[in-house]
Amino acid sequence: DRGPSVDAWRSQFPLRAQGRHLVNRWGKRFKLAGVNWYGASDAYHVVGGLAARSLEGICSAVVAMGFTVVRLPFSSEMLRAPRVPEGAIDYELNPGLQGLSPMEVYDRVVDALGKCGVAVVVNNHTTLGLWSGGPEVNGLWYLEGSEEYTEDRWIGDWLSVASRYADRPHVIGYDLRNEVRPTTLLGTMAQGPGWGSGAEKDWAMAAGNCARALVSQETNRALIIVERLAWPQASLTSMLEPTPPWEAWGVPRDRLVLSLHMYAWSGPGYWSPKAFVGHLTHAFLQASDFVRSSSLYGELDDQALERQMDVDFGFCLDQDLCPVWLSEFGADLNSEYERPWFMKVCQYLRRKDVDFAYWPLNVGAKPGSNEDESYGLLTNDWQPRWADARVRALRQLMPSTFTREGPALLRSPSLLFRFDDGSTTDDEGLHSAHALAPPPWCAPLPGPLVPWPDEACPMRNQLPAPRYLWVSLHGRDADPGQDATVAFGRLPEMKRQCLEGGFEGFALHKDVAYMRRAPADELKSRLQDGFNDTVLFLAEEIRLCAVWNIFTEELMEKMGTDDVDDTFELPGNSQSVQEACQRACLRRGYHGYETHSDRPGWARLLSQPAAMRMRRRLSLAHVANNFPEDDVVPVRRLHFVENTLVRVRLEAFAGCDAFPGCNALVVKGASIAECKRLCLEEGFGGFVMYSGDAYFRTAAADSLRRRLVPLPGSTFYILACEEIAATEGLDDGLAKSAARREILGQLMPKLWQNCSGSIER
């Protein structure tokens, strides 16, 4: 839970519309900063991810990323499906879901999100449990030609759902239907649904009938969310004129929210399949659009896109007419077409402070197909993918607080702390490389990479150069005869050529260096004896990381507060304060910070002199960093930044892959060294090399090891990072510091720096 209790958080509901905003019971803004979690609307009838992670674990990922609401699609078929299809849930991970119907699993998802302090909007996404997109059978709110799935049945289903969740106040809204559109390609030109047409397929009339039924039931006061027609995608003006829906339908104005969807491949005012067709058809459709002066959202330049969003929905916000929810938008991170468009839309949403919901949370194969979900925000094992540029962009749109009656409470991790010069922690590190940011962004590194003591700071977002510990094995070789290239010269020159060529080892025989393609760990696994006059040199990559050593003491034993520098307070919890302080240490030269367990929004930053004085006092007092289990006594915690040496290596698994087909990135003709660097920069857990190309995976190392499957002709590599100092199992913070200093003193003179003019140390 976040805040003093779940009940306190729930007490702010129901929400109501007030002008352009949604406000809670006390009139405070509640921003819909959401994500879509699909699956219950598809063939499996339950949310995605339950075969990969526990329900509680996935909900914790939603919380950690800062979302305030989940849009939870369901199908009308799911409401009455008797059982969960095989393979949809791993019951060892989710034993509490064993034997439940899809509807009962949906209940558990709603409840689990509520326990985490995340609101829910239930969304009738489809009629039949099928993947929805394009002109198809689920385009309307009823099933054409069916006596079972009629408009009356659809309204009845909504009344049943509203009654079912009447005692869950965190179910804040009913999203009546997803993307109303034609059911056939012919219908995109004629016989499609309309708004206010008075015909059989009048979406305005159907939505009004459903809204009135829900209002009259009065089981609760959840919001009623009505989406614009998906095709053609008209301005919300078409829904508001000549008569706004709250007047036309006779429902309370403060219950209605208008919504819309936007993607780079969709277009304002019309539907076009050109983003999904081959080159010839695309060229024909492009020429047709040129004649009609039509463009997809992704084809508009910056100014044209902003003008179009103003026309589509921005005017509602500028004129304070009604709430608008952009309940779906998303992008493929690897698409040069979609990614820039997504970032431009995020800039607009941030400037206008728009309510939104990203599509989707899900990763892996889409239901009913082998197609990978390239829009997903999580890792392959359903953990937050902190290094994802989309996650970073979305975090800038998150609200910093949520409210109850009384003090403000943290609602999402806040990265914003403003310094005296006007810059923020957001400016200082939100877009930095994965390995340069504080935990958990930098995992599997124990902490962010920092420059070596005798080196200047690299350019912003550039990783500090690694150093190497050379291991020499006399009379041994690995992969003999498999020479990538050869080198001549003195030994330091051979080592330089090895590293610059992207290799991690070479066999030296009679003054000739034979480079090996495989990483050092892989070569170690294939060592062979009996090679006289040969020395195998292997380079172990060593990095310098910052870590925070934590000491605690009871407040009754204060050491004084006269030796601290900057004090600040954030509207946040320990996570947001920790991240802001650690960024200040990394970017502003502070040597630590102090926190108190009973003041989660408070911290002091420590300069070098202040940190040194406190360390001396701790050394004299020999205060151990043992944490009280319940924090009953207020605890003062001192977090000192320290440097530690970390070994970075690749574990190799020949003939294997993990999460096949779930490609976060594909690099053609990549070298092993380049792939290792990309793992550090982008947060990839590993990659598979197949036919000379690298296919990257986002899951953590442990998950990748568990999910290895055979793939002949490939090698799977997992990034592994471990602190060299033996600190594991040490409870005493002073002992940890001593162990790190000892290793630094021993190894620094032996590390080899690969740069022009460098010498072997």
C-alpha angles and dihedrals in degrees: 000000000000120000126018094309144344089245091057090051093047091050091077092069146130102060124212136194117256110177108304094341138076113228134189130231091287095049095255121141116260110194119209099226097166150164131206117238106191134185105091087078093054142065096292094052091216133082117277124258100043089112090055106037141008119275090241091050093053091048089052089054090054090051094046092054090053104245115159097197141023121214102216113198121206135176126231086235091057091060090068102026108128100211145013113257117248114270097024095103133032100218093195088063093037108030091158091066094057113125096007124132119238090258091052090049088051088054090053091051091051091049095045091053091048092052088056093051096255120134122223134220111194112215129196095219103166142001097222120037097257137121106272125221140115125006104333145129095287094056095106132050089247133040112255112237094009124124091195104051102047131148090260090052090049092054090045090053090053092051089051092050092047091051092047093056098036090112094049105080091181088070088091103172150023113220098201101205141349122239104334104212144141117300095216135039088244088056091063087072100033142001092031127136120282141192116247094350094128090224128123092271096049104142092190092057094046094046090048092051091051094045092052091049092052093047092049092051090061094191088138139339102251119156119264111224120199121188126211119247111284093217119057093025102209131177115275084247086084089061095046101044139110088000124007113237096247089060096039093049099036095234128134112278092221091062098058129089124177118216141186142179129229133187132166089246095052124079141215114256100359146041124246129174094202094113089063104042137084126271098268095048090043091053091051093049091045091055090048091051091049090056091048093043089236127147138178117243090253092055095057119101119236097272095041091049092051092048090049093051089049089053094044100048114328092091090065090059096041091051094041090234104141142326116283123197121198089207097178133032131128146140146214106256091214095051114103086199100049104033098064090045091052092052091050091051090050090053089053092047091050094049093048095036091231125186109242148169121206120223111253144003090185127103133184130043117350114245113277095009143065093236112123119237098240094178095061121123101207134078120259089268093050099257124133110278097217096181093058110117089216091056090050092049092048093049088062088061095053122110114245097219145019122204143223129174101299130014123014114260129205113263102174138008106278118209095181120108116152119218126206093263091058097254121121140212083253090060092042100055119349092102097034122122114281094251093052097058129086122262135318089028094058098053132167084034111080088229142349121300115256132188120268115261094251096044132085118243111271123237115289112284090010115123117239111251117265124236126215140227109209118215118197121202113191120213093009138102140177127213092004113201093020094105118172091191140323132244135196135199138061119342096256089052091050090051091050092051090048094055096039089052090056094251129131101202148017139190113236113208123166095339093311122111116213109199120222122214099209124086119260096258092051091050090051090057091056102045117151128194131215101064104132118198089019129114121189111212117199125187118216111201113230124192132187114232135184117231131176118235110205126213126182135198134168115262089238087073097053116175093203133263102236095100101060128100119199128024123189137165126213128198088242151086131261092283096057093042092049093051094048092048094047091050089051089053092049099043105026103039099247114153099213147321141239127229136178124219092223095050106054094174096051135086142154122218115221125216120213095265092047092048092048093051091050092047091053091051091048091050091053092046092039091216111187122218096236112146120223108238097228105021089227089149111055107256128209113212127198117199113196120189114230135176121239135178117244128193112221116198144152123242110213127212113185118216094011143114134180127213090002114213095018096112115177089179137357120207118187117221094357123172121230091245092053091049092051090051091050090052090056095044099043103029098246115162094211148320142227121232112213126166090345096306129108123226112192128216127201102205123110119263096257092052092048092052091051093049100049113136131178119275113166116222095023138099123210118210125198121197110235126186126181134174110246095212112086097240098136110114094017110127095179112087091204090056090051091052091049092050092051093048091049094053092046090052093048100045106032093078090050098050117108118223114208107211139110110294094008122146131214109262 
